[in-house]
């Protein structure tokens, strides 16, 4: 699968959408396990793109 800006943008939006809708994230003020996974996935994509 090609790695491009759109892929990274999608991962970023997925993380933001999760935090917006996730009750544990909102009530605790901290990222839940799923949010951490989504953010790690996004960070990995950014790293693989080399920036
Ligand atoms: Zn969450």
mmCIF file of the protein (N, C-alpha, C, O) and its ligand, coordinates in Angstrom:
data_MODEL
# 
_entry.id   MODEL 
# 
loop_
_entity.id 
_entity.type 
_entity.pdbx_number_of_molecules 
1 polymer     1 
2 non-polymer 1 
# 
_entity_poly.entity_id                      1 
_entity_poly.type                           'polypeptide(L)' 
_entity_poly.nstd_linkage                   no 
_entity_poly.nstd_monomer                   no 
_entity_poly.pdbx_seq_one_letter_code       
;(UNK)(UNK)(UNK)(UNK)(UNK)(UNK)(UNK)(UNK)(UNK)(UNK)(UNK)(UNK)(UNK)(UNK)(UNK)(UNK)
(UNK)(UNK)(UNK)(UNK)(UNK)(UNK)(UNK)(UNK)(UNK)(UNK)(UNK)(UNK)(UNK)(UNK)(UNK)(UNK)
(UNK)(UNK)(UNK)(UNK)(UNK)(UNK)(UNK)(UNK)(UNK)(UNK)(UNK)(UNK)(UNK)(UNK)(UNK)(UNK)
(UNK)(UNK)(UNK)
;
_entity_poly.pdbx_seq_one_letter_code_can   XXXXXXXXXXXXXXXXXXXXXXXXXXXXXXXXXXXXXXXXXXXXXXXXXXX 
_entity_poly.pdbx_strand_id                 A 
# 
loop_
_entity_poly_seq.entity_id 
_entity_poly_seq.num 
_entity_poly_seq.mon_id 
_entity_poly_seq.hetero 
1 1  UNK n 
1 2  UNK n 
1 3  UNK n 
1 4  UNK n 
1 5  UNK n 
1 6  UNK n 
1 7  UNK n 
1 8  UNK n 
1 9  UNK n 
1 10 UNK n 
1 11 UNK n 
1 12 UNK n 
1 13 UNK n 
1 14 UNK n 
1 15 UNK n 
1 16 UNK n 
1 17 UNK n 
1 18 UNK n 
1 19 UNK n 
1 20 UNK n 
1 21 UNK n 
1 22 UNK n 
1 23 UNK n 
1 24 UNK n 
1 25 UNK n 
1 26 UNK n 
1 27 UNK n 
1 28 UNK n 
1 29 UNK n 
1 30 UNK n 
1 31 UNK n 
1 32 UNK n 
1 33 UNK n 
1 34 UNK n 
1 35 UNK n 
1 36 UNK n 
1 37 UNK n 
1 38 UNK n 
1 39 UNK n 
1 40 UNK n 
1 41 UNK n 
1 42 UNK n 
1 43 UNK n 
1 44 UNK n 
1 45 UNK n 
1 46 UNK n 
1 47 UNK n 
1 48 UNK n 
1 49 UNK n 
1 50 UNK n 
1 51 UNK n 
# 
loop_
_struct_asym.id 
_struct_asym.entity_id 
A 1 
B 2 
# 
loop_
_chem_comp.id 
_chem_comp.type 
_chem_comp.mon_nstd_flag 
UNK 'L-peptide linking' . 
ZN  non-polymer         . 
# 
_pdbx_entity_nonpoly.entity_id   2 
_pdbx_entity_nonpoly.name        ? 
_pdbx_entity_nonpoly.comp_id     ZN 
# 
_pdbx_nonpoly_scheme.asym_id         B 
_pdbx_nonpoly_scheme.entity_id       2 
_pdbx_nonpoly_scheme.mon_id          ZN 
_pdbx_nonpoly_scheme.ndb_seq_num     1 
_pdbx_nonpoly_scheme.pdb_seq_num     101 
_pdbx_nonpoly_scheme.auth_seq_num    101 
_pdbx_nonpoly_scheme.pdb_mon_id      ZN 
_pdbx_nonpoly_scheme.auth_mon_id     ZN 
_pdbx_nonpoly_scheme.pdb_strand_id   A 
_pdbx_nonpoly_scheme.pdb_ins_code    . 
# 
loop_
_atom_site.group_PDB 
_atom_site.id 
_atom_site.type_symbol 
_atom_site.label_atom_id 
_atom_site.label_alt_id 
_atom_site.label_comp_id 
_atom_site.label_asym_id 
_atom_site.label_entity_id 
_atom_site.label_seq_id 
_atom_site.pdbx_PDB_ins_code 
_atom_site.Cartn_x 
_atom_site.Cartn_y 
_atom_site.Cartn_z 
_atom_site.occupancy 
_atom_site.B_iso_or_equiv 
_atom_site.pdbx_formal_charge 
_atom_site.auth_seq_id 
_atom_site.auth_comp_id 
_atom_site.auth_asym_id 
_atom_site.auth_atom_id 
_atom_site.pdbx_PDB_model_num 
ATOM   1   N  N  . UNK A 1 1  ? 0.839   -1.194 0.000  1.00 0.00 ? 1   UNK A N  1 
ATOM   2   C  CA . UNK A 1 1  ? 0.000   0.000  0.000  1.00 0.00 ? 1   UNK A CA 1 
ATOM   3   C  C  . UNK A 1 1  ? 0.873   1.242  0.000  1.00 0.00 ? 1   UNK A C  1 
ATOM   4   O  O  . UNK A 1 1  ? 1.775   1.363  0.829  1.00 0.00 ? 1   UNK A O  1 
ATOM   5   N  N  . UNK A 1 2  ? 0.621   2.164  -0.912 1.00 0.00 ? 2   UNK A N  1 
ATOM   6   C  CA . UNK A 1 2  ? 1.441   3.373  -0.963 1.00 0.00 ? 2   UNK A CA 1 
ATOM   7   C  C  . UNK A 1 2  ? 1.228   4.242  0.278  1.00 0.00 ? 2   UNK A C  1 
ATOM   8   O  O  . UNK A 1 2  ? 0.117   4.398  0.784  1.00 0.00 ? 2   UNK A O  1 
ATOM   9   N  N  . UNK A 1 3  ? 2.310   4.780  0.726  1.00 0.00 ? 3   UNK A N  1 
ATOM   10  C  CA . UNK A 1 3  ? 2.244   5.650  1.900  1.00 0.00 ? 3   UNK A CA 1 
ATOM   11  C  C  . UNK A 1 3  ? 2.300   7.094  1.433  1.00 0.00 ? 3   UNK A C  1 
ATOM   12  O  O  . UNK A 1 3  ? 3.310   7.553  0.898  1.00 0.00 ? 3   UNK A O  1 
ATOM   13  N  N  . UNK A 1 4  ? 1.215   7.790  1.641  1.00 0.00 ? 4   UNK A N  1 
ATOM   14  C  CA . UNK A 1 4  ? 1.189   9.176  1.181  1.00 0.00 ? 4   UNK A CA 1 
ATOM   15  C  C  . UNK A 1 4  ? 0.504   10.055 2.227  1.00 0.00 ? 4   UNK A C  1 
ATOM   16  O  O  . UNK A 1 4  ? 0.088   9.587  3.287  1.00 0.00 ? 4   UNK A O  1 
ATOM   17  N  N  . UNK A 1 5  ? 0.402   11.313 1.903  1.00 0.00 ? 5   UNK A N  1 
ATOM   18  C  CA . UNK A 1 5  ? -0.178  12.257 2.843  1.00 0.00 ? 5   UNK A CA 1 
ATOM   19  C  C  . UNK A 1 5  ? -1.619  11.915 3.188  1.00 0.00 ? 5   UNK A C  1 
ATOM   20  O  O  . UNK A 1 5  ? -2.076  12.143 4.308  1.00 0.00 ? 5   UNK A O  1 
ATOM   21  N  N  . UNK A 1 6  ? -2.318  11.371 2.219  1.00 0.00 ? 6   UNK A N  1 
ATOM   22  C  CA . UNK A 1 6  ? -3.723  11.050 2.456  1.00 0.00 ? 6   UNK A CA 1 
ATOM   23  C  C  . UNK A 1 6  ? -3.864  9.953  3.503  1.00 0.00 ? 6   UNK A C  1 
ATOM   24  O  O  . UNK A 1 6  ? -4.748  10.000 4.359  1.00 0.00 ? 6   UNK A O  1 
ATOM   25  N  N  . UNK A 1 7  ? -2.976  8.966  3.420  1.00 0.00 ? 7   UNK A N  1 
ATOM   26  C  CA . UNK A 1 7  ? -2.987  7.888  4.394  1.00 0.00 ? 7   UNK A CA 1 
ATOM   27  C  C  . UNK A 1 7  ? -2.732  8.428  5.793  1.00 0.00 ? 7   UNK A C  1 
ATOM   28  O  O  . UNK A 1 7  ? -3.415  8.060  6.749  1.00 0.00 ? 7   UNK A O  1 
ATOM   29  N  N  . UNK A 1 8  ? -1.751  9.296  5.901  1.00 0.00 ? 8   UNK A N  1 
ATOM   30  C  CA . UNK A 1 8  ? -1.400  9.869  7.193  1.00 0.00 ? 8   UNK A CA 1 
ATOM   31  C  C  . UNK A 1 8  ? -2.526  10.757 7.713  1.00 0.00 ? 8   UNK A C  1 
ATOM   32  O  O  . UNK A 1 8  ? -2.869  10.727 8.895  1.00 0.00 ? 8   UNK A O  1 
ATOM   33  N  N  . UNK A 1 9  ? -3.079  11.531 6.820  1.00 0.00 ? 9   UNK A N  1 
ATOM   34  C  CA . UNK A 1 9  ? -4.186  12.396 7.211  1.00 0.00 ? 9   UNK A CA 1 
ATOM   35  C  C  . UNK A 1 9  ? -5.353  11.569 7.735  1.00 0.00 ? 9   UNK A C  1 
ATOM   36  O  O  . UNK A 1 9  ? -6.011  11.938 8.708  1.00 0.00 ? 9   UNK A O  1 
ATOM   37  N  N  . UNK A 1 10 ? -5.594  10.449 7.072  1.00 0.00 ? 10  UNK A N  1 
ATOM   38  C  CA . UNK A 1 10 ? -6.688  9.575  7.499  1.00 0.00 ? 10  UNK A CA 1 
ATOM   39  C  C  . UNK A 1 10 ? -6.426  9.038  8.900  1.00 0.00 ? 10  UNK A C  1 
ATOM   40  O  O  . UNK A 1 10 ? -7.338  8.975  9.724  1.00 0.00 ? 10  UNK A O  1 
ATOM   41  N  N  . UNK A 1 11 ? -5.198  8.656  9.167  1.00 0.00 ? 11  UNK A N  1 
ATOM   42  C  CA . UNK A 1 11 ? -4.850  8.138  10.489 1.00 0.00 ? 11  UNK A CA 1 
ATOM   43  C  C  . UNK A 1 11 ? -5.003  9.231  11.548 1.00 0.00 ? 11  UNK A C  1 
ATOM   44  O  O  . UNK A 1 11 ? -5.460  8.975  12.662 1.00 0.00 ? 11  UNK A O  1 
ATOM   45  N  N  . UNK A 1 12 ? -4.618  10.439 11.183 1.00 0.00 ? 12  UNK A N  1 
ATOM   46  C  CA . UNK A 1 12 ? -4.730  11.550 12.129 1.00 0.00 ? 12  UNK A CA 1 
ATOM   47  C  C  . UNK A 1 12 ? -6.202  11.838 12.441 1.00 0.00 ? 12  UNK A C  1 
ATOM   48  O  O  . UNK A 1 12 ? -6.575  12.045 13.596 1.00 0.00 ? 12  UNK A O  1 
ATOM   49  N  N  . UNK A 1 13 ? -7.017  11.847 11.406 1.00 0.00 ? 13  UNK A N  1 
ATOM   50  C  CA . UNK A 1 13 ? -8.434  12.117 11.598 1.00 0.00 ? 13  UNK A CA 1 
ATOM   51  C  C  . UNK A 1 13 ? -9.098  11.002 12.399 1.00 0.00 ? 13  UNK A C  1 
ATOM   52  O  O  . UNK A 1 13 ? -9.995  11.262 13.200 1.00 0.00 ? 13  UNK A O  1 
ATOM   53  N  N  . UNK A 1 14 ? -8.664  9.768  12.188 1.00 0.00 ? 14  UNK A N  1 
ATOM   54  C  CA . UNK A 1 14 ? -9.222  8.648  12.947 1.00 0.00 ? 14  UNK A CA 1 
ATOM   55  C  C  . UNK A 1 14 ? -8.947  8.831  14.427 1.00 0.00 ? 14  UNK A C  1 
ATOM   56  O  O  . UNK A 1 14 ? -9.811  8.565  15.262 1.00 0.00 ? 14  UNK A O  1 
ATOM   57  N  N  . UNK A 1 15 ? -7.746  9.284  14.754 1.00 0.00 ? 15  UNK A N  1 
ATOM   58  C  CA . UNK A 1 15 ? -7.403  9.521  16.154 1.00 0.00 ? 15  UNK A CA 1 
ATOM   59  C  C  . UNK A 1 15 ? -8.245  10.662 16.733 1.00 0.00 ? 15  UNK A C  1 
ATOM   60  O  O  . UNK A 1 15 ? -8.783  10.551 17.835 1.00 0.00 ? 15  UNK A O  1 
ATOM   61  N  N  . UNK A 1 16 ? -8.348  11.745 15.987 1.00 0.00 ? 16  UNK A N  1 
ATOM   62  C  CA . UNK A 1 16 ? -9.128  12.893 16.464 1.00 0.00 ? 16  UNK A CA 1 
ATOM   63  C  C  . UNK A 1 16 ? -10.591 12.525 16.637 1.00 0.00 ? 16  UNK A C  1 
ATOM   64  O  O  . UNK A 1 16 ? -11.225 12.916 17.617 1.00 0.00 ? 16  UNK A O  1 
ATOM   65  N  N  . UNK A 1 17 ? -11.128 11.772 15.682 1.00 0.00 ? 17  UNK A N  1 
ATOM   66  C  CA . UNK A 1 17 ? -12.528 11.373 15.771 1.00 0.00 ? 17  UNK A CA 1 
ATOM   67  C  C  . UNK A 1 17 ? -12.755 10.483 16.979 1.00 0.00 ? 17  UNK A C  1 
ATOM   68  O  O  . UNK A 1 17 ? -13.788 10.575 17.643 1.00 0.00 ? 17  UNK A O  1 
ATOM   69  N  N  . UNK A 1 18 ? -11.794 9.625  17.260 1.00 0.00 ? 18  UNK A N  1 
ATOM   70  C  CA . UNK A 1 18 ? -11.928 8.759  18.426 1.00 0.00 ? 18  UNK A CA 1 
ATOM   71  C  C  . UNK A 1 18 ? -11.993 9.594  19.708 1.00 0.00 ? 18  UNK A C  1 
ATOM   72  O  O  . UNK A 1 18 ? -12.889 9.418  20.533 1.00 0.00 ? 18  UNK A O  1 
ATOM   73  N  N  . UNK A 1 19 ? -11.040 10.493 19.855 1.00 0.00 ? 19  UNK A N  1 
ATOM   74  C  CA . UNK A 1 19 ? -10.987 11.299 21.080 1.00 0.00 ? 19  UNK A CA 1 
ATOM   75  C  C  . UNK A 1 19 ? -12.261 12.128 21.248 1.00 0.00 ? 19  UNK A C  1 
ATOM   76  O  O  . UNK A 1 19 ? -12.734 12.348 22.363 1.00 0.00 ? 19  UNK A O  1 
ATOM   77  N  N  . UNK A 1 20 ? -12.807 12.583 20.111 1.00 0.00 ? 20  UNK A N  1 
ATOM   78  C  CA . UNK A 1 20 ? -14.038 13.366 20.158 1.00 0.00 ? 20  UNK A CA 1 
ATOM   79  C  C  . UNK A 1 20 ? -15.220 12.562 20.677 1.00 0.00 ? 20  UNK A C  1 
ATOM   80  O  O  . UNK A 1 20 ? -16.099 13.093 21.357 1.00 0.00 ? 20  UNK A O  1 
ATOM   81  N  N  . UNK A 1 21 ? -15.228 11.286 20.351 1.00 0.00 ? 21  UNK A N  1 
ATOM   82  C  CA . UNK A 1 21 ? -16.410 10.472 20.632 1.00 0.00 ? 21  UNK A CA 1 
ATOM   83  C  C  . UNK A 1 21 ? -16.233 9.515  21.798 1.00 0.00 ? 21  UNK A C  1 
ATOM   84  O  O  . UNK A 1 21 ? -17.210 8.957  22.298 1.00 0.00 ? 21  UNK A O  1 
ATOM   85  N  N  . UNK A 1 22 ? -15.007 9.323  22.232 1.00 0.00 ? 22  UNK A N  1 
ATOM   86  C  CA . UNK A 1 22 ? -14.751 8.275  23.227 1.00 0.00 ? 22  UNK A CA 1 
ATOM   87  C  C  . UNK A 1 22 ? -15.022 8.787  24.637 1.00 0.00 ? 22  UNK A C  1 
ATOM   88  O  O  . UNK A 1 22 ? -14.438 9.784  25.062 1.00 0.00 ? 22  UNK A O  1 
ATOM   89  N  N  . UNK A 1 23 ? -15.896 8.113  25.353 1.00 0.00 ? 23  UNK A N  1 
ATOM   90  C  CA . UNK A 1 23 ? -16.247 8.525  26.706 1.00 0.00 ? 23  UNK A CA 1 
ATOM   91  C  C  . UNK A 1 23 ? -15.071 8.427  27.673 1.00 0.00 ? 23  UNK A C  1 
ATOM   92  O  O  . UNK A 1 23 ? -14.801 9.390  28.390 1.00 0.00 ? 23  UNK A O  1 
ATOM   93  N  N  . UNK A 1 24 ? -14.371 7.309  27.719 1.00 0.00 ? 24  UNK A N  1 
ATOM   94  C  CA . UNK A 1 24 ? -13.213 7.224  28.630 1.00 0.00 ? 24  UNK A CA 1 
ATOM   95  C  C  . UNK A 1 24 ? -12.187 8.328  28.380 1.00 0.00 ? 24  UNK A C  1 
ATOM   96  O  O  . UNK A 1 24 ? -11.637 8.900  29.322 1.00 0.00 ? 24  UNK A O  1 
ATOM   97  N  N  . UNK A 1 25 ? -11.933 8.623  27.103 1.00 0.00 ? 25  UNK A N  1 
ATOM   98  C  CA . UNK A 1 25 ? -10.980 9.687  26.796 1.00 0.00 ? 25  UNK A CA 1 
ATOM   99  C  C  . UNK A 1 25 ? -11.489 11.023 27.329 1.00 0.00 ? 25  UNK A C  1 
ATOM   100 O  O  . UNK A 1 25 ? -10.717 11.804 27.885 1.00 0.00 ? 25  UNK A O  1 
ATOM   101 N  N  . UNK A 1 26 ? -12.773 11.286 27.165 1.00 0.00 ? 26  UNK A N  1 
ATOM   102 C  CA . UNK A 1 26 ? -13.331 12.574 27.573 1.00 0.00 ? 26  UNK A CA 1 
ATOM   103 C  C  . UNK A 1 26 ? -13.399 12.700 29.083 1.00 0.00 ? 26  UNK A C  1 
ATOM   104 O  O  . UNK A 1 26 ? -13.016 13.732 29.635 1.00 0.00 ? 26  UNK A O  1 
ATOM   105 N  N  . UNK A 1 27 ? -13.875 11.681 29.750 1.00 0.00 ? 27  UNK A N  1 
ATOM   106 C  CA . UNK A 1 27 ? -14.115 11.795 31.185 1.00 0.00 ? 27  UNK A CA 1 
ATOM   107 C  C  . UNK A 1 27 ? -12.816 11.747 31.973 1.00 0.00 ? 27  UNK A C  1 
ATOM   108 O  O  . UNK A 1 27 ? -12.690 12.416 32.999 1.00 0.00 ? 27  UNK A O  1 
ATOM   109 N  N  . UNK A 1 28 ? -11.841 10.959 31.503 1.00 0.00 ? 28  UNK A N  1 
ATOM   110 C  CA . UNK A 1 28 ? -10.595 10.842 32.258 1.00 0.00 ? 28  UNK A CA 1 
ATOM   111 C  C  . UNK A 1 28 ? -9.615  11.939 31.869 1.00 0.00 ? 28  UNK A C  1 
ATOM   112 O  O  . UNK A 1 28 ? -8.687  12.237 32.620 1.00 0.00 ? 28  UNK A O  1 
ATOM   113 N  N  . UNK A 1 29 ? -9.814  12.541 30.699 1.00 0.00 ? 29  UNK A N  1 
ATOM   114 C  CA . UNK A 1 29 ? -8.877  13.545 30.232 1.00 0.00 ? 29  UNK A CA 1 
ATOM   115 C  C  . UNK A 1 29 ? -7.576  12.933 29.747 1.00 0.00 ? 29  UNK A C  1 
ATOM   116 O  O  . UNK A 1 29 ? -6.621  13.652 29.452 1.00 0.00 ? 29  UNK A O  1 
ATOM   117 N  N  . UNK A 1 30 ? -7.530  11.615 29.662 1.00 0.00 ? 30  UNK A N  1 
ATOM   118 C  CA . UNK A 1 30 ? -6.334  10.927 29.164 1.00 0.00 ? 30  UNK A CA 1 
ATOM   119 C  C  . UNK A 1 30 ? -6.729  10.006 28.022 1.00 0.00 ? 30  UNK A C  1 
ATOM   120 O  O  . UNK A 1 30 ? -7.873  9.556  27.953 1.00 0.00 ? 30  UNK A O  1 
ATOM   121 N  N  . UNK A 1 31 ? -5.787  9.721  27.124 1.00 0.00 ? 31  UNK A N  1 
ATOM   122 C  CA . UNK A 1 31 ? -6.102  8.777  26.048 1.00 0.00 ? 31  UNK A CA 1 
ATOM   123 C  C  . UNK A 1 31 ? -6.280  7.374  26.592 1.00 0.00 ? 31  UNK A C  1 
ATOM   124 O  O  . UNK A 1 31 ? -5.469  6.898  27.387 1.00 0.00 ? 31  UNK A O  1 
ATOM   125 N  N  . UNK A 1 32 ? -7.348  6.713  26.158 1.00 0.00 ? 32  UNK A N  1 
ATOM   126 C  CA . UNK A 1 32 ? -7.543  5.317  26.523 1.00 0.00 ? 32  UNK A CA 1 
ATOM   127 C  C  . UNK A 1 32 ? -6.643  4.440  25.651 1.00 0.00 ? 32  UNK A C  1 
ATOM   128 O  O  . UNK A 1 32 ? -5.887  4.933  24.815 1.00 0.00 ? 32  UNK A O  1 
ATOM   129 N  N  . UNK A 1 33 ? -6.747  3.135  25.868 1.00 0.00 ? 33  UNK A N  1 
ATOM   130 C  CA . UNK A 1 33 ? -5.870  2.215  25.137 1.00 0.00 ? 33  UNK A CA 1 
ATOM   131 C  C  . UNK A 1 33 ? -6.045  2.343  23.628 1.00 0.00 ? 33  UNK A C  1 
ATOM   132 O  O  . UNK A 1 33 ? -5.071  2.346  22.875 1.00 0.00 ? 33  UNK A O  1 
ATOM   133 N  N  . UNK A 1 34 ? -7.298  2.450  23.200 1.00 0.00 ? 34  UNK A N  1 
ATOM   134 C  CA . UNK A 1 34 ? -7.565  2.561  21.767 1.00 0.00 ? 34  UNK A CA 1 
ATOM   135 C  C  . UNK A 1 34 ? -6.974  3.851  21.204 1.00 0.00 ? 34  UNK A C  1 
ATOM   136 O  O  . UNK A 1 34 ? -6.423  3.861  20.104 1.00 0.00 ? 34  UNK A O  1 
ATOM   137 N  N  . UNK A 1 35 ? -7.090  4.931  21.961 1.00 0.00 ? 35  UNK A N  1 
ATOM   138 C  CA . UNK A 1 35 ? -6.538  6.203  21.506 1.00 0.00 ? 35  UNK A CA 1 
ATOM   139 C  C  . UNK A 1 35 ? -5.024  6.118  21.389 1.00 0.00 ? 35  UNK A C  1 
ATOM   140 O  O  . UNK A 1 35 ? -4.439  6.665  20.453 1.00 0.00 ? 35  UNK A O  1 
ATOM   141 N  N  . UNK A 1 36 ? -4.390  5.437  22.329 1.00 0.00 ? 36  UNK A N  1 
ATOM   142 C  CA . UNK A 1 36 ? -2.936  5.277  22.265 1.00 0.00 ? 36  UNK A CA 1 
ATOM   143 C  C  . UNK A 1 36 ? -2.532  4.502  21.018 1.00 0.00 ? 36  UNK A C  1 
ATOM   144 O  O  . UNK A 1 36 ? -1.560  4.846  20.346 1.00 0.00 ? 36  UNK A O  1 
ATOM   145 N  N  . UNK A 1 37 ? -3.291  3.451  20.718 1.00 0.00 ? 37  UNK A N  1 
ATOM   146 C  CA . UNK A 1 37 ? -2.993  2.658  19.528 1.00 0.00 ? 37  UNK A CA 1 
ATOM   147 C  C  . UNK A 1 37 ? -3.127  3.495  18.271 1.00 0.00 ? 37  UNK A C  1 
ATOM   148 O  O  . UNK A 1 37 ? -2.275  3.446  17.384 1.00 0.00 ? 37  UNK A O  1 
ATOM   149 N  N  . UNK A 1 38 ? -4.213  4.271  18.203 1.00 0.00 ? 38  UNK A N  1 
ATOM   150 C  CA . UNK A 1 38 ? -4.438  5.098  17.022 1.00 0.00 ? 38  UNK A CA 1 
ATOM   151 C  C  . UNK A 1 38 ? -3.328  6.125  16.865 1.00 0.00 ? 38  UNK A C  1 
ATOM   152 O  O  . UNK A 1 38 ? -2.878  6.390  15.751 1.00 0.00 ? 38  UNK A O  1 
ATOM   153 N  N  . UNK A 1 39 ? -2.892  6.697  17.962 1.00 0.00 ? 39  UNK A N  1 
ATOM   154 C  CA . UNK A 1 39 ? -1.856  7.715  17.881 1.00 0.00 ? 39  UNK A CA 1 
ATOM   155 C  C  . UNK A 1 39 ? -0.505  7.091  17.507 1.00 0.00 ? 39  UNK A C  1 
ATOM   156 O  O  . UNK A 1 39 ? 0.281   7.672  16.759 1.00 0.00 ? 39  UNK A O  1 
ATOM   157 N  N  . UNK A 1 40 ? -0.257  5.890  18.051 1.00 0.00 ? 40  UNK A N  1 
ATOM   158 C  CA . UNK A 1 40 ? 0.992   5.224  17.705 1.00 0.00 ? 40  UNK A CA 1 
ATOM   159 C  C  . UNK A 1 40 ? 1.022   4.885  16.217 1.00 0.00 ? 40  UNK A C  1 
ATOM   160 O  O  . UNK A 1 40 ? 2.051   5.006  15.552 1.00 0.00 ? 40  UNK A O  1 
ATOM   161 N  N  . UNK A 1 41 ? -0.132  4.459  15.719 1.00 0.00 ? 41  UNK A N  1 
ATOM   162 C  CA . UNK A 1 41 ? -0.220  4.141  14.297 1.00 0.00 ? 41  UNK A CA 1 
ATOM   163 C  C  . UNK A 1 41 ? 0.077   5.382  13.457 1.00 0.00 ? 41  UNK A C  1 
ATOM   164 O  O  . UNK A 1 41 ? 0.802   5.317  12.464 1.00 0.00 ? 41  UNK A O  1 
ATOM   165 N  N  . UNK A 1 42 ? -0.486  6.498  13.868 1.00 0.00 ? 42  UNK A N  1 
ATOM   166 C  CA . UNK A 1 42 ? -0.238  7.751  13.163 1.00 0.00 ? 42  UNK A CA 1 
ATOM   167 C  C  . UNK A 1 42 ? 1.241   8.131  13.240 1.00 0.00 ? 42  UNK A C  1 
ATOM   168 O  O  . UNK A 1 42 ? 1.838   8.513  12.234 1.00 0.00 ? 42  UNK A O  1 
ATOM   169 N  N  . UNK A 1 43 ? 1.822   8.027  14.415 1.00 0.00 ? 43  UNK A N  1 
ATOM   170 C  CA . UNK A 1 43 ? 3.235   8.365  14.567 1.00 0.00 ? 43  UNK A CA 1 
ATOM   171 C  C  . UNK A 1 43 ? 4.124   7.474  13.716 1.00 0.00 ? 43  UNK A C  1 
ATOM   172 O  O  . UNK A 1 43 ? 5.108   7.932  13.136 1.00 0.00 ? 43  UNK A O  1 
ATOM   173 N  N  . UNK A 1 44 ? 3.768   6.194  13.646 1.00 0.00 ? 44  UNK A N  1 
ATOM   174 C  CA . UNK A 1 44 ? 4.544   5.270  12.813 1.00 0.00 ? 44  UNK A CA 1 
ATOM   175 C  C  . UNK A 1 44 ? 4.496   5.668  11.347 1.00 0.00 ? 44  UNK A C  1 
ATOM   176 O  O  . UNK A 1 44 ? 5.505   5.607  10.644 1.00 0.00 ? 44  UNK A O  1 
ATOM   177 N  N  . UNK A 1 45 ? 3.329   6.072  10.896 1.00 0.00 ? 45  UNK A N  1 
ATOM   178 C  CA . UNK A 1 45 ? 3.182   6.485  9.500  1.00 0.00 ? 45  UNK A CA 1 
ATOM   179 C  C  . UNK A 1 45 ? 4.033   7.714  9.220  1.00 0.00 ? 45  UNK A C  1 
ATOM   180 O  O  . UNK A 1 45 ? 4.706   7.789  8.193  1.00 0.00 ? 45  UNK A O  1 
ATOM   181 N  N  . UNK A 1 46 ? 4.001   8.669  10.129 1.00 0.00 ? 46  UNK A N  1 
ATOM   182 C  CA . UNK A 1 46 ? 4.796   9.880  9.959  1.00 0.00 ? 46  UNK A CA 1 
ATOM   183 C  C  . UNK A 1 46 ? 6.273   9.526  9.883  1.00 0.00 ? 46  UNK A C  1 
ATOM   184 O  O  . UNK A 1 46 ? 7.009   10.060 9.053  1.00 0.00 ? 46  UNK A O  1 
ATOM   185 N  N  . UNK A 1 47 ? 6.701   8.618  10.761 1.00 0.00 ? 47  UNK A N  1 
ATOM   186 C  CA . UNK A 1 47 ? 8.107   8.236  10.788 1.00 0.00 ? 47  UNK A CA 1 
ATOM   187 C  C  . UNK A 1 47 ? 8.487   7.533  9.484  1.00 0.00 ? 47  UNK A C  1 
ATOM   188 O  O  . UNK A 1 47 ? 9.560   7.768  8.929  1.00 0.00 ? 47  UNK A O  1 
ATOM   189 N  N  . UNK A 1 48 ? 7.591   6.668  9.005  1.00 0.00 ? 48  UNK A N  1 
ATOM   190 C  CA . UNK A 1 48 ? 7.915   5.934  7.781  1.00 0.00 ? 48  UNK A CA 1 
ATOM   191 C  C  . UNK A 1 48 ? 8.011   6.861  6.580  1.00 0.00 ? 48  UNK A C  1 
ATOM   192 O  O  . UNK A 1 48 ? 8.758   6.596  5.638  1.00 0.00 ? 48  UNK A O  1 
ATOM   193 N  N  . UNK A 1 49 ? 7.263   7.934  6.618  1.00 0.00 ? 49  UNK A N  1 
ATOM   194 C  CA . UNK A 1 49 ? 7.342   8.878  5.511  1.00 0.00 ? 49  UNK A CA 1 
ATOM   195 C  C  . UNK A 1 49 ? 8.628   9.702  5.602  1.00 0.00 ? 49  UNK A C  1 
ATOM   196 O  O  . UNK A 1 49 ? 9.044   10.330 4.628  1.00 0.00 ? 49  UNK A O  1 
ATOM   197 N  N  . UNK A 1 50 ? 9.238   9.691  6.762  1.00 0.00 ? 50  UNK A N  1 
ATOM   198 C  CA . UNK A 1 50 ? 10.527  10.337 6.914  1.00 0.00 ? 50  UNK A CA 1 
ATOM   199 C  C  . UNK A 1 50 ? 10.460  11.818 7.134  1.00 0.00 ? 50  UNK A C  1 
ATOM   200 O  O  . UNK A 1 50 ? 11.200  12.585 6.520  1.00 0.00 ? 50  UNK A O  1 
ATOM   201 N  N  . UNK A 1 51 ? 9.551   12.228 8.028  1.00 0.00 ? 51  UNK A N  1 
ATOM   202 C  CA . UNK A 1 51 ? 9.511   13.641 8.394  1.00 0.00 ? 51  UNK A CA 1 
ATOM   203 C  C  . UNK A 1 51 ? 9.023   13.824 9.805  1.00 0.00 ? 51  UNK A C  1 
ATOM   204 O  O  . UNK A 1 51 ? 8.925   14.954 10.282 1.00 0.00 ? 51  UNK A O  1 
HETATM 205 ZN ZN . ZN  B 2 .  ? -10.674 6.574  23.881 1.00 0.00 ? 101 ZN  A ZN 1 
# 
